Amino acid sequence: MDDFKLKVLLSILGGIAFSFIFILLAFILPPQKEEVQVITKPKGKLEQISQSLRER
């Protein structure tokens, strides 16, 4: 077998193995939990204005 064909074959097999490892890790490892944001009612006029601008 040529050196070039051997290098191509090994690089293809290495890429497949590398991809397979990351695909398995994506299914095995749990996703990170999202933080829960506590929404409070605005107390002052400035907080009401700020909240109304954020909701737009």
Secondary structure as GFF3:
##gff-version 3
##sequence-region A 1 56
A	DSSP	alpha_helix	3	28	.	.	.	ID=ss1
A	DSSP	alpha_helix	45	55	.	.	.	ID=ss2
###
